Amino acid sequence: MGATIHTFLSRAASAATPLVLTLALTGCATVTVNEPVIAPRPEAAQTWDEGRAAAVADSPRAERHRTYLSEGVPVEYVNRTNPWPPTQTEIQAGGRLYTANCASCHGPLGKGNGQAGRDLTLPPAVITAMINDPHAIDQYMLWAISEGGLRSGSQMPAFKSRLSTREIWQIVNYMRAGFPLVESEAG
């Protein structure tokens, strides 16, 4: 596990190097975004330690993750990263898409407790437990949502024919933002 985390951190540092060099060369020290901050719902918060304990205790939920760790992702997903920054617009769109396509199984806060997921052979993933896991990098998230659960034996449908790649990335932005209220829910 230590080697895996080391590899992840090394890759993350390598990916960040061009940005650091660009900032150093341009003298840019501050980036300002004129978007309001979107706060995660407090009831959606779950720490990595809680998530790891949940995954170990409820091992069928971790089958997709084990498949990823042992086999990786198909070549078309390798090194894919989310090109859309998590702006309010992207997160709100992702929230509406999550509610329409994911919440029935994964629950409104990503806790794997949606009504439609209760009788599935492999229970839906507890997204709040894994979204900040060092292995839940963009290529994993894109693969998991796009391809569904066929490869890991779960009943999750593939969304690549239902949603555009941008819509999938919007859902990822929403989940990483902590499942904030979407405008239609807030008012």
C-alpha positions as CSV (number, residue, x, y, z in Angstrom):
1,M,0.0,0.0,0.0
2,G,2.8,2.4,0.9
3,A,4.4,1.9,-2.6
4,T,1.0,2.5,-4.2
5,I,0.5,5.8,-2.3
6,H,4.1,6.7,-3.2
7,T,3.5,6.1,-6.9
8,F,0.3,8.2,-6.7
9,L,2.0,11.0,-5.0
10,S,4.9,10.9,-7.5
11,R,2.5,11.0,-10.4
12,A,0.6,13.9,-8.8
13,A,3.9,15.8,-8.3
14,S,4.9,15.2,-11.9
15,A,1.6,16.4,-13.1
16,A,1.8,19.5,-11.0
17,T,5.3,20.4,-12.2
18,P,4.3,22.2,-15.4
19,L,1.8,24.3,-13.5
20,V,4.5,25.3,-10.9
21,L,7.0,26.0,-13.7
22,T,4.4,28.1,-15.6
23,L,3.6,30.1,-12.4
24,A,7.2,30.6,-11.6
25,L,8.1,31.7,-15.2
26,T,5.1,34.1,-15.5
27,G,5.5,35.5,-12.0
28,C,1.9,34.7,-11.3
29,A,1.3,34.1,-7.6
30,T,-2.5,34.5,-7.3
31,V,-5.3,33.0,-9.2
32,T,-8.7,34.6,-8.7
33,V,-12.0,33.0,-9.7
34,N,-15.1,35.1,-9.5
35,E,-17.3,32.1,-8.5
36,P,-19.0,31.8,-5.1
37,V,-17.7,29.1,-2.9
38,I,-19.9,26.0,-2.8
39,A,-19.9,24.3,0.6
40,P,-20.4,20.6,0.9
41,R,-23.4,19.4,2.9
42,P,-22.0,18.7,6.5
43,E,-24.1,15.4,6.6
44,A,-22.3,14.2,3.5
45,A,-18.8,14.5,5.0
46,Q,-16.9,11.3,5.7
47,T,-13.2,11.0,6.4
48,W,-10.9,8.6,4.5
49,D,-10.4,6.6,7.7
50,E,-14.2,6.1,8.0
51,G,-14.4,5.2,4.3
52,R,-11.6,2.7,4.6
53,A,-13.2,1.0,7.6
54,A,-16.6,0.9,5.7
55,A,-14.9,-0.6,2.6
56,V,-13.2,-3.3,4.7
57,A,-16.3,-4.1,6.8
58,D,-18.6,-4.2,3.7
59,S,-16.2,-5.9,1.2
60,P,-18.8,-6.5,-1.6
61,R,-19.0,-2.7,-2.1
62,A,-15.2,-2.6,-2.8
63,E,-15.3,-5.1,-5.7
64,R,-15.0,-2.4,-8.4
65,H,-12.1,-0.9,-6.4
66,R,-10.3,-4.2,-6.2
67,T,-10.8,-4.8,-9.9
68,Y,-9.2,-1.4,-10.6
69,L,-6.3,-2.0,-8.3
70,S,-5.6,-5.4,-9.8
71,E,-6.3,-4.7,-13.5
72,G,-6.2,-0.9,-13.9
73,V,-8.5,0.9,-16.3
74,P,-8.9,0.2,-20.0
75,V,-6.4,2.1,-22.2
76,E,-8.9,4.7,-23.3
77,Y,-9.3,5.9,-19.7
78,V,-5.6,6.0,-18.8
79,N,-4.3,9.4,-17.8
80,R,-7.7,11.1,-18.5
81,T,-8.3,14.1,-16.3
82,N,-11.2,16.3,-15.8
83,P,-10.8,19.3,-18.1
84,W,-13.7,21.3,-16.6
85,P,-12.8,23.2,-13.4
86,P,-15.3,22.8,-10.5
87,T,-17.1,26.1,-10.9
88,Q,-20.5,26.7,-9.4
89,T,-22.1,26.2,-12.8
90,E,-20.3,22.8,-13.4
91,I,-21.1,21.6,-9.8
92,Q,-24.7,22.6,-10.0
93,A,-25.1,20.9,-13.4
94,G,-23.4,17.8,-11.9
95,G,-25.8,17.9,-9.0
96,R,-28.8,17.8,-11.2
97,L,-27.3,15.0,-13.2
98,Y,-26.3,13.0,-10.1
99,T,-29.9,13.4,-8.7
100,A,-31.4,12.2,-12.0
101,N,-28.9,9.3,-12.7
102,C,-27.2,8.2,-9.5
103,A,-29.1,9.1,-6.3
104,S,-31.7,6.3,-6.7
105,C,-28.9,3.7,-6.0
106,H,-26.1,5.7,-4.3
107,G,-28.4,7.9,-2.2
108,P,-28.7,11.7,-2.3
109,L,-25.5,12.1,-0.3
110,G,-23.5,9.2,-1.9
111,K,-23.8,6.9,1.1
112,G,-24.9,3.9,-1.0
113,N,-28.3,3.9,0.6
114,G,-30.6,4.7,-2.3
115,Q,-33.9,2.9,-2.5
116,A,-33.2,1.3,-5.9
117,G,-29.8,-0.1,-4.7
118,R,-31.1,-2.0,-1.7
119,D,-31.6,-5.3,-3.5
120,L,-28.6,-5.3,-5.8
121,T,-26.2,-8.3,-5.7
122,L,-23.3,-5.9,-5.1
123,P,-24.4,-2.9,-3.0
124,P,-23.8,0.5,-4.6
125,A,-20.5,2.2,-3.7
126,V,-20.4,4.5,-0.7
127,I,-19.1,7.4,-2.8
128,T,-18.6,9.7,0.2
129,A,-16.1,7.1,1.6
130,M,-14.1,6.8,-1.6
131,I,-14.3,10.1,-3.5
132,N,-11.1,11.4,-1.7
133,D,-9.4,8.0,-1.6
134,P,-5.9,8.4,-3.3
135,H,-7.0,5.8,-5.8
136,A,-10.2,7.6,-6.8
137,I,-8.3,9.7,-9.4
138,D,-10.0,11.1,-12.4
139,Q,-9.3,8.2,-14.8
140,Y,-10.9,5.8,-12.3
141,M,-14.0,8.0,-11.8
142,L,-14.5,8.4,-15.6
143,W,-14.1,4.7,-16.2
144,A,-16.4,3.7,-13.3
145,I,-19.2,5.9,-14.4
146,S,-18.7,5.4,-18.2
147,E,-18.4,1.7,-18.2
148,G,-20.6,0.7,-15.2
149,G,-20.1,-2.4,-13.3
150,L,-20.0,-5.2,-15.9
151,R,-16.2,-5.8,-15.4
152,S,-16.5,-5.9,-11.6
153,G,-19.7,-7.9,-11.5
154,S,-22.0,-5.2,-10.2
155,Q,-25.3,-4.2,-11.8
156,M,-24.3,-0.5,-12.2
157,P,-25.3,0.5,-15.8
158,A,-22.8,2.0,-18.2
159,F,-23.5,5.7,-18.6
160,K,-21.3,6.4,-21.6
161,S,-24.2,6.0,-24.0
162,R,-26.6,8.0,-21.8
163,L,-24.4,10.9,-20.7
164,S,-21.8,12.9,-22.5
165,T,-18.2,12.9,-21.2
166,R,-18.7,16.5,-20.0
167,E,-21.8,15.4,-18.0
168,I,-19.8,12.6,-16.4
169,W,-17.1,15.1,-15.4
170,Q,-19.8,17.4,-14.0
171,I,-21.0,14.6,-11.8
172,V,-17.4,14.0,-10.6
173,N,-17.1,17.7,-9.8
174,Y,-20.3,17.5,-7.8
175,M,-19.3,14.5,-5.8
176,R,-15.8,15.9,-5.1
177,A,-17.5,19.2,-3.9
178,G,-19.2,17.2,-1.2
179,F,-22.7,16.8,-2.6
180,P,-23.8,20.4,-2.0
181,L,-27.4,21.4,-2.4
182,V,-28.4,22.1,-6.0
183,E,-30.4,25.1,-6.8
184,S,-33.6,23.1,-7.4
185,E,-33.2,21.5,-4.0
186,A,-32.3,24.7,-2.2
187,G,-35.3,26.7,-3.2
